[in-house]
Amino acid sequence: MKRPIVLLLAAVVLLPLLVRPAIATEIWIFAIFGLGLNLLLGYTGMLSFGQSTFFGSAAYVSGWLLKHYAINVFLALGIGVGVGAASAALVGYLCVQRSGLYFIMLTFALNQLFYFTAYQWTSVTGGEDGMPGIPRPALAGIDFTDPLVYYCFVAALFLVALWIMRRIVESPLGRILQAIRENAVRAEAVGYDVPRFKLLAFVIGGAFSGLAGVLYAMLFGIVPLEAIGFVFSGNVLFATLIGGSGSLYGPVIGSFVFIWLSESVSTLWARWPLLLGVAFVIVVLFLRGGVVEAWSRFWTWRSSKPKA
Amino acid sequence: MLYALMGLGLSLITGILNIPNFAHGALFAVGAYLLASAAVAIGNFWIALLVAPLGVALLGLVIEYAGIRRLYAAGHDYQLLFTFGLALILSEAIILIWGPVGYSYLPPQALRGGLDLGFTFYPKYRLFVMVMAGLLVLATWLFLEKTRYGAIMRAGIENKEMVSLLGIDIHKMFTVAFALGAYLAGIAGALTVPIRGVNPGMGVDMLGIAFVVVALGGLGNLLGAIAAGLLIGVAQALVAGYWTEASTVVIYAVMAAVLLVRPQGLFGIR
């Protein structure tokens, strides 16, 4: 029980020594994003293909306020969480009444609604060019423009987010959500209002996405249009699945793998999404069950080999 | 009408195979690019229109046989990731082969110009597309409703286990359904080329629309796909006349509005 936490703390300390602080920061931001999706996918059994809706909306709103009204960092984060939760409540209200394939399609289609709104509303969002010039205001004398300071801030927020998520999944609420995942009809029969709990999970997931979105906007100083696009939703899904959904630390491992993978292939070739697509296909066809399972399979394969 | 065609193909795939096909938009785009290339290479639009969708159907056949077939037992999450990965590969492949810049292609000589309908002036090619799409939808309907294999497919949407218990090779049916859905996406793509030209982003735009049509019309529901396709097409055309910027957003807004009133979709029972 204690071991993952020790490992995690070691990773937090070591990561900026190994990779550029911007990439290290991005990993933790993506991990927060993944935590939100994992609550839906891994714990409640809802496959949302529209998580970037909440990520992007929060990034745009908070980014805009940061840029034009120079608001405080914590206020920006709070607003981002609020926007993420509110947009998730709107989308969730329409989606939780359906399940299975319809649920996936609806989350995707509503993601497109937000995407095209951002795409066309150029006076605010900058359309295809993105919304640049988002500052990282200092807080109580701490200068966040230093990449390493900002890294520490994000890493600390990630640990807080992880702690909150652990509290949620181990709480009675978390157990109810898992009951819905295992058997929605039975959960309903026992007396739980399933759509309401699904909506609640959706809103919490949206709040985590919103937090990640604002941190992302402040990291790069820009909200790119891609931040609200469906490829982003797919990426976080990939990260969550490859790490192993349904376990608390799965998305954390997944975001390591994903950011590392995309950073390394994006420098190789301008058409790197092709390689990413190939990676998705390979993982699905041969490595289902995520990194954890692949690792254990690798060890059984090694130990089964006759010693030469 | 094109929207109905797209939605119909996706509806078949999603309904029968029970997988979320996020590569459907990419298949549409491949159909469009294949037509553009074939028409230039052969020099005849009509032959190209025949060949291009068949190429897409063949691609669909390969995709189902090599990939999706292994994933029926896996969850929707992995199926989604797989088709999403395919969509990325196909759209990047399009950029690699045909370049990132789109171009336009003129309709064949016989269909250029407009037709005076008395009350309005309408481009001939658009009329042709409407008739073609209508015929294709009708043909699909006849196939599903009036032929033996169509009946088996509809039974497959209702209850797969029962169909396979009756001694029908359900895997072969899945392959056929996927190829048919891919064919419909491909021909929809091919037909749009003289209207909108080709560009690498066309697949993603169409993917969203196709999903809206299916979400509103219902899985495997032919009538629903047609009605939803028409509804969206008309709404978009009306809005485009007054407020061009909002014409893409309106598709999704209409969907959200319909779902607010009828969460089960246009014809859904539950």
Boltz contact constraints between the chains, C-beta under 6 A:
constraints:
  - contact:
      token1: [A, 47]
      token2: [B, 76]
      max_distance: 6.0
  - contact:
      token1: [A, 47]
      token2: [B, 77]
      max_distance: 6.0
  - contact:
      token1: [A, 94]
      token2: [B, 259]
      max_distance: 6.0
  - contact:
      token1: [A, 97]
      token2: [B, 263]
      max_distance: 6.0
  - contact:
      token1: [A, 101]
      token2: [B, 14]
      max_distance: 6.0
  - contact:
      token1: [A, 101]
      token2: [B, 20]
      max_distance: 6.0
  - contact:
      token1: [A, 104]
      token2: [B, 20]
      max_distance: 6.0
  - contact:
      token1: [A, 105]
      token2: [B, 211]
      max_distance: 6.0
  - contact:
      token1: [A, 105]
      token2: [B, 215]
      max_distance: 6.0
  - contact:
      token1: [A, 106]
      token2: [B, 215]
      max_distance: 6.0
  - contact:
      token1: [A, 108]
      token2: [B, 211]
      max_distance: 6.0
  - contact:
      token1: [A, 109]
      token2: [B, 208]
      max_distance: 6.0
  - contact:
      token1: [A, 109]
      token2: [B, 211]
      max_distance: 6.0
  - contact:
      token1: [A, 109]
      token2: [B, 212]
      max_distance: 6.0
  - contact:
      token1: [A, 109]
      token2: [B, 252]
      max_distance: 6.0
  - contact:
      token1: [A, 109]
      token2: [B, 255]
      max_distance: 6.0
  - contact:
      token1: [A, 112]
      token2: [B, 208]
      max_distance: 6.0
  - contact:
      token1: [A, 112]
      token2: [B, 252]
      max_distance: 6.0
  - contact:
      token1: [A, 113]
      token2: [B, 252]
      max_distance: 6.0
  - contact:
      token1: [A, 116]
      token2: [B, 248]
      max_distance: 6.0
  - contact:
      token1: [A, 116]
      token2: [B, 249]
      max_distance: 6.0
  - contact:
      token1: [A, 117]
      token2: [B, 249]
      max_distance: 6.0
  - contact:
      token1: [A, 120]
      token2: [B, 245]
      max_distance: 6.0
  - contact:
      token1: [A, 234]
      token2: [B, 84]
      max_distance: 6.0
  - contact:
      token1: [A, 238]
      token2: [B, 81]
      max_distance: 6.0
  - contact:
      token1: [A, 241]
      token2: [B, 77]
      max_distance: 6.0
  - contact:
      token1: [A, 271]
      token2: [B, 92]
      max_distance: 6.0
  - contact:
      token1: [A, 271]
      token2: [B, 96]
      max_distance: 6.0
  - contact:
      token1: [A, 273]
      token2: [B, 88]
      max_distance: 6.0
  - contact:
      token1: [A, 273]
      token2: [B, 92]
      max_distance: 6.0
  - contact:
      token1: [A, 274]
      token2: [B, 89]
      max_distance: 6.0
  - contact:
      token1: [A, 274]
      token2: [B, 92]
      max_distance: 6.0
  - contact:
      token1: [A, 277]
      token2: [B, 85]
      max_distance: 6.0
  - contact:
      token1: [A, 277]
      token2: [B, 88]
      max_distance: 6.0
  - contact:
      token1: [A, 277]
      token2: [B, 89]
      max_distance: 6.0
  - contact:
      token1: [A, 280]
      token2: [B, 81]
      max_distance: 6.0
  - contact:
      token1: [A, 280]
      token2: [B, 85]
      max_distance: 6.0
  - contact:
      token1: [A, 281]
      token2: [B, 82]
      max_distance: 6.0
  - contact:
      token1: [A, 281]
      token2: [B, 85]
      max_distance: 6.0
  - contact:
      token1: [A, 284]
      token2: [B, 78]
      max_distance: 6.0
  - contact:
      token1: [A, 284]
      token2: [B, 81]
      max_distance: 6.0
  - contact:
      token1: [A, 284]
      token2: [B, 82]
      max_distance: 6.0
  - contact:
      token1: [A, 288]
      token2: [B, 78]
      max_distance: 6.0
